[in-house]
Amino acid sequence: MSDSSTDRLGSLSELGVSVWLDDLSRERLTGGGLRALVDEKHVVGVTTNPTIFAGALSKGDSYDEQMATLARQGASVDEAVLAVTTDDVRHACDLLRDVYDATGGEDGRVSIEVDPRLAKDTDRTIEQARVLWQTVDRPNLFVKIPATMEGLPAITQAISEGVSVNVTLIFSLDRYRAVAAAYLDGLERAHAAGIDLSGIRSVASFFVSRVDAEIDARLDAIGTEEAKALRGRAGVANARLAFEAYEEIFSTPRWEELAAAGAHPQRPLWASTGVKDPAYPDTMYVDELVVDGVVNTMPEKTLQAVADHSELRGDTVHGTYAESRHLLDELERVGVSYTDVVQVLEDEGVEKFEKSWAELLETVEAALQGRTVTQEAAK
């Protein structure tokens, strides 16, 4: 193992955690920032979401030239958003292609999300997953589909067609199990259709810090010392129990049959790993979730914090399952309903991404209109 005092991200990688960046922008692509993180910080994948794209397009002038071209072509707002986001993701896929090849397709992945307005529409989610897969046209793409009830059959259908999927917005253990089942269903359909299973990959994005943010607020409202003593522990416990479920699901006879046909397990991905409460260590959602075979996607601030002062101590997941179950039981006992928490978080997650998507559409619309006005004035 590399010396953790000098290369903490390298040590994290050697412990079996794939380091991904939760950010993307054209400036990061063209300015060499992403390349540097791949070369120097062990970054082997990228995740995006509507909030990230909305932020990228609202800053600087990196998209001006493309917006001018799209305006001249008379592109609609939706067409422009598709063009801009898929171009960035395709560029990132190409940049990470060497990682993809070196890892046999496990890493070197870049994720792009279906329009969050479709989170409750199975058929249109399937349709857009196909469009994104075909438009980016790179084998190291992940199409992000939310783990809503309506998203589950879309996940199965996409996998059955050979589309690699990053399942996003997973908060509950029951829903995580349903996501894994949807993946297995899709693999079985793909196998029956004669599709090579070795080319299909998937990750299941289990959100961490948002769980603590919601539960901590409820514990504070309860206000007892007993309740306050449980703060900041639920997110990690929940994720650790998801890994326990992963180990169970991907060791069954059903899975072994698919693995024999070339299938790969759907790796857990820890998402929402930036600490929201400054009272907590800023590397908490990395240090406490180290286990071989997972992905941790980090905002750059968290990535740099891990590189600077992470205190890795090996596997921090195995051996914690009983303690984690006890913690969730204690939360119920003091009056925090797990079932209600995870449903609120899913609803809010979809809502937040819808809001970011609306901001993205507004930014693109303003850019297109501005370019159109400029072109008209130049005539």
PECORDA-V884855 format. One record per pair of residues at least 24 apart in sequence whose ideal C-beta (glycine too) atoms are under 7 Angstrom apart, sorted by sequence separation. I is the first residue (numbers start at 1). GAP is how many residues later the second one is. If there is no record, write none. Layout:
I;GAP
I;GAP
//
This chain:
19;24
20;24
24;24
112;24
142;24
144;24
155;24
159;24
180;24
211;24
270;24
273;24
286;24
287;24
290;24
291;24
19;25
20;25
21;25
22;25
129;25
179;25
243;25
269;25
270;25
273;25
274;25
287;25
290;25
18;26
20;26
86;26
125;26
152;26
156;26
160;26
209;26
242;26
267;26
268;26
269;26
270;26
271;26
283;26
290;26
291;26
18;27
20;27
57;27
85;27
119;27
152;27
155;27
159;27
208;27
211;27
267;27
274;27
283;27
289;27
290;27
291;27
24;28
120;28
122;28
126;28
147;28
155;28
158;28
159;28
162;28
176;28
208;28
267;28
269;28
274;28
288;28
289;28
13;29
23;29
112;29
114;29
119;29
121;29
125;29
129;29
156;29
160;29
273;29
287;29
26;30
110;30
114;30
120;30
133;30
152;30
156;30
160;30
176;30
25;31
109;31
110;31
111;31
112;31
113;31
114;31
119;31
122;31
126;31
155;31
159;31
208;31
239;31
9;32
10;32
24;32
30;32
53;32
108;32
110;32
112;32
119;32
122;32
126;32
147;32
9;33
27;33
109;33
111;33
160;33
162;33
206;33
129;34
170;34
27;35
167;35
170;35
26;36
164;36
170;36
171;36
206;36
26;37
162;37
164;37
165;37
166;37
167;37
168;37
170;37
162;38
164;38
167;38
169;38
166;39
100;40
171;40
48;41
159;41
93;43
97;43
159;43
96;44
93;45
232;45
46;46
86;46
90;46
89;47
93;47
90;48
93;48
232;48
243;48
86;49
46;50
86;50
235;50
239;50
45;51
89;52
236;52
82;53
236;53
44;55
111;55
113;55
34;58
38;58
29;59
35;60
34;61
38;61
142;61
197;61
216;61
26;62
29;62
45;62
204;62
206;62
208;62
210;62
29;63
44;63
45;63
48;63
50;63
201;63
203;63
206;63
208;63
209;63
213;63
24;64
44;64
45;64
46;64
47;64
48;64
49;64
197;64
198;64
202;64
203;64
204;64
205;64
206;64
207;64
208;64
209;64
48;65
197;65
204;65
206;65
207;65
208;65
209;65
212;65
29;66
50;66
176;66
196;66
197;66
203;66
205;66
209;66
209;67
24;68
173;68
177;68
173;69
176;69
180;69
184;70
188;70
191;70
184;71
187;71
173;72
177;72
184;74
243;74
187;76
209;76
208;77
240;77
244;77
240;80
241;80
240;81
183;83
241;83
240;84
241;84
180;86
237;87
18;89
237;90
237;91
203;92
234;93
233;94
105;96
230;97
234;97
230;100
230;101
230;104
227;107
226;108
224;110
222;112
222;113
215;116
219;117
218;118
215;121
215;126
214;127
214;130
214;131
211;134
210;135
172;170
171;171
171;174
171;175
169;177
169;180
169;181
148;198
148;202
146;204
119;231
116;234
116;237
117;237
116;238
117;240
116;241
115;242
45;250
47;250
41;262
41;266
17;273
15;275
16;275
20;275
22;275
16;276
20;276
21;276
22;276
23;276
15;277
16;277
17;277
18;277
19;277
20;277
21;277
22;277
23;277
12;278
17;279
21;279
81;279
81;280
84;280
21;282
81;283
77;284
80;284
77;287
77;288
80;288
77;291
75;293
12;294
9;297
15;297
71;297
8;298
9;298
70;298
8;299
15;299
12;300
67;300
71;300
11;301
67;301
71;301
8;302
51;302
54;302
50;303
57;303
68;303
72;303
8;304
49;304
67;304
71;304
51;305
54;305
58;305
50;306
54;306
57;306
50;307
53;307
57;307
4;308
54;309
50;310
//
